[in-house]
Amino acid sequence: MALSNKTLPTNLIHHSDRGVRYCSYDYVSLLKEHSILISMTESGEGYDNQIAERINGILKTEFNLHQIYKSRTDALLAVKRSINAYNNFRPHMSCDFLTPVEAHTTDQVLVKRWKNSRKSASKTKKQTAFHQQQELYNKI
């Protein structure tokens, strides 16, 4: 449904937890047909994707999305408002104190303001799960 409602941005990434529905040939083919990159956790645990989990945590705590809603409609509206605020009004340190929308539309070079928590050993030539998934994606 979302694919038919909007013009998709370039470099769109779909992240999932390797659920069977997200690994199916039809689903992967649909994503590929729309030039959507695929990102899946290696073990099936949602916590494997630290960036996605960080965003989810911010939305739940800063925007109070952890509460119980009276209806699904109320919950969806709260999520929509929160994501809009997150992208358009909340400055991010990792985006050089711009909002994500500003960061994606600027021509200026952004200053890296975050620490890389990976150890130097991770800089070896081992393929990351993302690269392995990209290879799989390109074969389909």
C-alpha positions in Angstrom: 0.0 0.0 0.0 2.8 2.5 0.9 4.4 1.8 -2.4 1.4 2.9 -4.4 0.8 6.1 -2.3 4.0 8.0 -2.7 7.0 8.7 -4.9 9.8 6.8 -3.1 13.0 8.6 -2.2 16.3 7.2 -3.6 18.4 5.0 -1.4 15.4 3.8 0.6 16.3 0.9 3.0 13.7 -1.6 4.4 14.9 -3.1 7.7 13.4 -6.3 9.1 14.1 -9.0 11.6 14.3 -11.8 9.0 10.7 -12.7 9.6 9.6 -15.4 7.1 7.3 -12.9 5.3 10.2 -10.5 4.8 12.5 -13.2 3.4 9.9 -14.6 0.9 10.8 -14.5 -2.8 7.7 -12.4 -3.6 8.4 -9.8 -0.9 12.1 -9.5 -1.8 11.2 -9.2 -5.5 8.7 -6.4 -4.7 11.4 -4.5 -2.8 13.9 -5.0 -5.6 11.3 -3.9 -8.2 11.0 -0.6 -6.4 14.8 -0.3 -5.9 14.5 -0.6 -2.2 17.6 -1.8 -0.4 17.1 -4.7 2.1 18.6 -4.7 5.6 18.0 -7.7 7.9 19.4 -8.6 11.2 21.8 -11.5 11.1 20.2 -13.5 14.0 16.6 -12.4 13.7 16.8 -10.3 16.8 15.5 -6.7 16.4 18.2 -5.5 18.9 20.9 -6.4 16.3 20.2 -3.2 14.5 21.4 -0.6 16.9 20.5 2.4 14.8 16.9 1.3 14.3 16.6 0.4 18.0 18.0 3.8 18.9 15.3 5.6 16.9 12.6 3.4 18.3 13.8 4.2 21.8 13.8 7.9 21.1 10.3 7.7 19.7 9.1 5.8 22.7 10.7 7.9 25.4 10.9 11.4 24.0 7.6 11.3 22.3 5.8 9.1 24.9 4.9 6.3 22.5 5.2 3.7 25.1 1.8 4.4 26.5 -1.4 2.4 25.9 -3.8 4.0 23.4 -7.6 3.9 23.3 -7.6 2.8 19.6 -5.3 1.7 16.8 -6.2 5.0 15.1 -5.0 7.0 18.1 -1.7 5.0 18.2 -1.1 5.4 14.4 -1.7 9.2 14.7 0.7 9.5 17.6 3.4 7.6 15.7 2.8 9.7 12.6 3.1 12.9 14.6 6.2 11.7 16.4 8.0 10.7 13.3 7.2 14.0 11.7 8.6 15.9 14.7 11.6 13.6 14.8 12.4 14.3 11.1 11.4 17.9 10.9 11.9 19.6 14.2 14.3 17.7 16.4 18.0 18.6 15.8 20.3 15.6 15.8 23.9 15.6 17.0 24.8 13.0 14.4 23.4 15.3 11.7 25.6 18.3 12.8 22.7 19.6 14.9 20.3 19.8 11.9 17.1 17.9 11.6 17.2 14.8 9.4 15.2 16.6 6.7 17.7 19.5 6.8 20.6 17.2 6.7 19.3 15.3 3.7 18.6 18.5 1.7 21.8 20.4 2.5 24.8 20.6 0.2 27.2 21.3 3.1 29.5 18.6 4.5 28.3 17.4 7.9 30.7 17.2 10.8 30.9 13.7 12.4 29.9 14.2 16.0 29.5 10.6 17.2 31.8 7.9 18.4 32.3 4.7 16.5 31.7 2.0 19.2 33.1 -0.8 17.0 36.5 -2.1 18.0 39.4 -1.7 15.6 39.2 -5.5 15.0 36.0 -4.9 13.1 37.9 -3.0 10.5 39.2 -6.3 9.0 38.2 -7.5 5.6 35.3 -9.6 7.0 32.0 -8.9 5.3 29.4 -7.3 7.5 25.9 -8.8 7.5 24.7 -5.8 5.5 27.2 -6.6 2.7 26.2 -10.2 2.7 22.5 -9.2 2.5 23.3 -6.8 -0.4 25.0 -9.7 -2.3 22.0 -11.8 -1.7 19.7 -9.0 -2.8 21.7 -8.5 -6.0 21.4 -12.2 -6.9 17.6 -12.1 -6.9 
